[in-house]
């Protein structure tokens, strides 16, 4: 008998290990909705700014251009039309950019984010379509957030129905 009790004890994971694993899974599951929110707001901000619906109007002058995996990254100085303080920003333009190039743009201040780069200001030239690069990320993080939504729905159903209520 003692041998079977000992074997059963060895098969059960240590409670601390279970808590740690559950905490890691919860942290990963909670990161997906945060990433979904951050990318959705970046998508909407970029769309609205590039269509003249949001942001501070002004002029952006490209200072530097670097080539990245997804194309050019243009940075420079944005000066508001109302004479406000110039701001260093990433500049999204139609087509390519060159140092010294000046474009009319709308500045969107960055939003606080746990992810790198989302809190930086962006100047959007009218018609710039770079906002569409966020669409695959929104779809991806939306799909990855589904297990958390299903889990919350199951918990809500159980709480609303009651633990001991018979299931139909």
KEKE-3310 file (N, C-alpha, C; in steps of 0.2 Angstrom, whole numbers, plus 5000, padded with zeros to 4 digits):
npx = (5004:5010:5018:5010:5005:5016:5019:5008:5010:5022:5018:5010:5011:5022:5014:5019:5025:5014:5007:5017:5017:5004:5004:5013:5006:4994:5000:5005:4993:4986:4994:4992:4979:4982:4992:4984:4976:4985:4990:4978:4974:4985:4984:4971:4974:4985:4977:4967:4975:4982:4972:4968:4960:4963:4976:4989:4991:5004:5022:5033:5050:5062:5076:5084:5086:5084:5086:5075:5069:5055:5055:5059:5064:5059:5065:5063:5060:5046:5036:5023:5009:5003:5014:5019:5030:5044:5045:5054:5051:5045:5043:5030:5028:5021:5026:5044:5057:5068:5083:5080:5068:5053:5036:5019:5010:5002:5003:5004:5004:5013:5007:5006:5014:5018:5026:5040:5042:5029:5026:5032:5031:5022:5023:5011:5010:4997:4988:4997:5000:5005:4999:4992:5000:4998:4987:4989:4994:4984:4974:4982:4984:4971:4966:4974:4970:4958:4957:4958:4946:4936:4939:4935:4922:4917:4920:4911:4899:4898:4898:4887:4877:4878:4888:4883:4872:4862:4868:4862)
npy = (4994:5006:5008:5011:5023:5031:5032:5038:5051:5055:5057:5069:5086:5098:5110:5123:5124:5122:5134:5143:5140:5142:5156:5160:5156:5164:5177:5177:5175:5187:5197:5196:5203:5216:5219:5218:5229:5240:5239:5241:5254:5261:5258:5264:5278:5281:5279:5289:5301:5301:5303:5315:5317:5318:5323:5335:5348:5352:5355:5343:5339:5329:5322:5311:5295:5278:5261:5248:5232:5232:5242:5259:5270:5285:5299:5315:5332:5339:5353:5362:5370:5381:5387:5381:5372:5364:5346:5331:5317:5302:5300:5297:5294:5296:5284:5284:5293:5307:5314:5331:5332:5340:5339:5341:5337:5327:5327:5314:5311:5300:5286:5280:5265:5247:5242:5244:5259:5263:5274:5284:5300:5302:5308:5310:5310:5316:5303:5293:5276:5268:5264:5253:5243:5238:5230:5216:5213:5217:5207:5195:5197:5198:5185:5178:5182:5176:5164:5168:5176:5166:5158:5168:5169:5157:5156:5167:5162:5151:5157:5165:5156:5148:5137:5125:5122:5112:5107:5110)
npz = (5000:5004:4994:4983:4987:4988:4974:4969:4975:4969:4956:4956:4953:4961:4972:4971:4959:4950:4953:4948:4934:4931:4933:4923:4911:4913:4912:4899:4892:4895:4889:4876:4873:4877:4868:4856:4859:4858:4845:4838:4841:4836:4822:4820:4823:4814:4802:4803:4804:4792:4783:4786:4797:4810:4822:4823:4812:4801:4795:4790:4790:4782:4790:4792:4784:4784:4780:4782:4787:4783:4773:4770:4784:4789:4797:4806:4808:4814:4812:4819:4811:4818:4824:4835:4846:4838:4834:4836:4825:4819:4801:4791:4774:4757:4746:4743:4754:4755:4762:4768:4762:4762:4768:4769:4784:4797:4814:4826:4842:4852:4861:4878:4881:4884:4874:4863:4854:4851:4858:4853:4843:4828:4811:4799:4782:4771:4763:4765:4767:4777:4789:4786:4789:4801:4801:4799:4812:4821:4817:4820:4835:4839:4836:4844:4856:4858:4866:4879:4879:4878:4889:4899:4896:4899:4913:4917:4913:4922:4934:4933:4932:4942:4953:4957:4949:4939:4923:4906)
capx = (5000:5014:5022:5006:5004:5022:5019:5003:5013:5027:5014:5007:5016:5022:5009:5022:5026:5008:5006:5021:5015:4998:5005:5016:5001:4990:5004:5005:4986:4985:4999:4989:4974:4986:4995:4978:4974:4990:4990:4972:4975:4990:4980:4966:4978:4988:4972:4964:4980:4984:4966:4966:4954:4966:4983:4991:4993:5011:5026:5038:5056:5066:5083:5088:5083:5087:5083:5074:5066:5049:5056:5062:5062:5061:5064:5065:5057:5039:5034:5016:5007:5002:5020:5021:5037:5045:5045:5057:5046:5046:5038:5027:5027:5019:5032:5050:5059:5075:5085:5079:5062:5048:5030:5013:5009:4998:5007:5000:5008:5013:5003:5010:5013:5023:5030:5044:5041:5022:5025:5035:5027:5023:5020:5008:5008:4991:4988:5002:4997:5009:4995:4989:5005:4996:4982:4991:4996:4978:4971:4985:4983:4964:4965:4978:4966:4952:4957:4956:4939:4932:4940:4931:4915:4916:4919:4905:4893:4898:4896:4880:4872:4880:4892:4879:4866:4862:4869:4856)
capy = (5000:5012:5009:5015:5030:5035:5033:5043:5057:5057:5059:5075:5091:5102:5116:5129:5123:5123:5141:5147:5138:5146:5163:5162:5156:5170:5183:5177:5176:5194:5201:5197:5208:5222:5220:5220:5236:5245:5239:5244:5261:5263:5258:5270:5284:5281:5280:5296:5306:5301:5305:5322:5318:5319:5326:5342:5350:5356:5353:5338:5339:5323:5323:5305:5289:5272:5256:5243:5226:5233:5248:5265:5273:5292:5303:5322:5337:5341:5360:5364:5376:5386:5390:5378:5369:5358:5339:5326:5312:5297:5303:5292:5298:5292:5282:5285:5299:5309:5319:5337:5333:5343:5337:5343:5331:5328:5324:5310:5310:5293:5284:5276:5258:5243:5240:5249:5262:5265:5280:5290:5304:5300:5313:5307:5314:5314:5298:5288:5270:5264:5262:5246:5237:5236:5226:5209:5212:5217:5201:5190:5197:5197:5178:5175:5184:5172:5159:5172:5178:5160:5157:5173:5168:5151:5158:5171:5157:5147:5162:5168:5150:5145:5131:5118:5122:5107:5109:5107)
capz = (5000:5004:4987:4978:4989:4986:4967:4968:4977:4964:4949:4957:4953:4967:4971:4969:4951:4947:4953:4944:4928:4930:4932:4917:4906:4913:4909:4891:4889:4896:4885:4869:4873:4877:4861:4852:4860:4856:4838:4835:4842:4831:4816:4819:4823:4807:4797:4804:4803:4785:4780:4788:4802:4817:4823:4823:4805:4800:4790:4792:4785:4783:4792:4790:4781:4785:4777:4787:4784:4780:4769:4773:4790:4789:4804:4805:4813:4813:4815:4819:4807:4823:4827:4841:4847:4833:4838:4832:4824:4813:4796:4786:4768:4751:4742:4747:4756:4755:4767:4766:4759:4766:4767:4774:4788:4803:4820:4831:4848:4854:4867:4882:4879:4886:4869:4860:4848:4851:4862:4849:4839:4821:4807:4793:4776:4768:4759:4767:4768:4781:4794:4785:4791:4808:4800:4801:4819:4824:4816:4824:4842:4840:4836:4850:4862:4858:4871:4885:4879:4879:4896:4903:4895:4903:4920:4918:4913:4928:4940:4933:4932:4949:4952:4958:4945:4934:4916:4902)
cpx = (5004:5017:5017:5005:5010:5022:5014:5006:5018:5024:5011:5012:5016:5018:5013:5023:5020:5006:5010:5019:5009:4999:5008:5010:4996:4994:5004:4998:4984:4989:4995:4983:4977:4989:4990:4976:4979:4991:4984:4972:4980:4987:4976:4969:4981:4983:4969:4969:4982:4978:4964:4961:4957:4973:4983:4994:5000:5015:5032:5044:5060:5073:5087:5083:5087:5083:5081:5070:5059:5049:5060:5059:5064:5060:5066:5061:5051:5038:5027:5014:5005:5008:5022:5028:5038:5047:5049:5052:5048:5041:5036:5025:5024:5025:5038:5052:5066:5077:5083:5072:5057:5041:5025:5011:5004:5002:5002:5005:5008:5009:5007:5009:5019:5027:5034:5042:5034:5021:5029:5030:5028:5019:5018:5007:5001:4992:4993:4998:5000:5005:4992:4994:5003:4990:4983:4992:4989:4974:4975:4984:4976:4963:4969:4974:4960:4952:4955:4949:4935:4933:4935:4924:4913:4915:4913:4899:4892:4896:4889:4875:4873:4883:4888:4873:4867:4863:4863:4859)
cpy = (5006:5013:5013:5022:5034:5036:5038:5050:5060:5059:5066:5081:5095:5108:5122:5129:5124:5131:5145:5146:5142:5153:5165:5161:5162:5176:5183:5178:5184:5199:5202:5202:5215:5224:5222:5227:5241:5245:5242:5251:5264:5263:5263:5277:5286:5283:5287:5301:5306:5303:5312:5323:5319:5321:5333:5344:5354:5353:5348:5338:5333:5324:5317:5299:5283:5266:5250:5237:5228:5239:5253:5267:5280:5295:5310:5326:5339:5348:5361:5370:5382:5389:5387:5375:5363:5352:5335:5320:5307:5300:5298:5296:5293:5291:5283:5292:5300:5314:5326:5338:5335:5341:5340:5336:5333:5324:5320:5309:5303:5292:5279:5268:5253:5240:5245:5252:5265:5272:5286:5293:5302:5306:5309:5311:5311:5308:5292:5282:5265:5261:5255:5241:5235:5231:5218:5208:5213:5210:5195:5191:5196:5189:5175:5177:5180:5167:5162:5174:5172:5158:5161:5171:5162:5152:5162:5167:5153:5151:5164:5162:5147:5139:5125:5118:5116:5110:5106:5104)
cpz = (5000:4998:4982:4980:4987:4978:4965:4969:4972:4957:4950:4957:4959:4966:4969:4961:4948:4947:4949:4936:4926:4929:4926:4911:4907:4911:4902:4889:4890:4892:4878:4868:4873:4871:4856:4853:4857:4849:4835:4836:4837:4824:4815:4819:4817:4802:4797:4802:4795:4781:4782:4794:4809:4817:4822:4816:4806:4795:4793:4787:4787:4785:4790:4788:4782:4782:4782:4783:4780:4775:4773:4780:4790:4795:4802:4810:4810:4816:4814:4815:4812:4826:4833:4841:4842:4837:4833:4832:4819:4808:4791:4780:4763:4747:4747:4750:4755:4760:4764:4763:4764:4764:4772:4778:4794:4809:4825:4836:4850:4860:4871:4881:4882:4881:4866:4854:4847:4854:4858:4844:4832:4817:4801:4787:4773:4763:4760:4770:4773:4787:4793:4787:4798:4807:4802:4809:4823:4823:4820:4832:4843:4840:4842:4857:4863:4864:4878:4885:4880:4886:4901:4902:4899:4910:4921:4918:4919:4934:4939:4934:4939:4948:4953:4954:4940:4927:4912:4896)
residu = (UNK:UNK:UNK:UNK:UNK:UNK:UNK:UNK:UNK:UNK:UNK:UNK:UNK:UNK:UNK:UNK:UNK:UNK:UNK:UNK:UNK:UNK:UNK:UNK:UNK:UNK:UNK:UNK:UNK:UNK:UNK:UNK:UNK:UNK:UNK:UNK:UNK:UNK:UNK:UNK:UNK:UNK:UNK:UNK:UNK:UNK:UNK:UNK:UNK:UNK:UNK:UNK:UNK:UNK:UNK:UNK:UNK:UNK:UNK:UNK:UNK:UNK:UNK:UNK:UNK:UNK:UNK:UNK:UNK:UNK:UNK:UNK:UNK:UNK:UNK:UNK:UNK:UNK:UNK:UNK:UNK:UNK:UNK:UNK:UNK:UNK:UNK:UNK:UNK:UNK:UNK:UNK:UNK:UNK:UNK:UNK:UNK:UNK:UNK:UNK:UNK:UNK:UNK:UNK:UNK:UNK:UNK:UNK:UNK:UNK:UNK:UNK:UNK:UNK:UNK:UNK:UNK:UNK:UNK:UNK:UNK:UNK:UNK:UNK:UNK:UNK:UNK:UNK:UNK:UNK:UNK:UNK:UNK:UNK:UNK:UNK:UNK:UNK:UNK:UNK:UNK:UNK:UNK:UNK:UNK:UNK:UNK:UNK:UNK:UNK:UNK:UNK:UNK:UNK:UNK:UNK:UNK:UNK:UNK:UNK:UNK:UNK:UNK:UNK:UNK:UNK:UNK:UNK)
# end
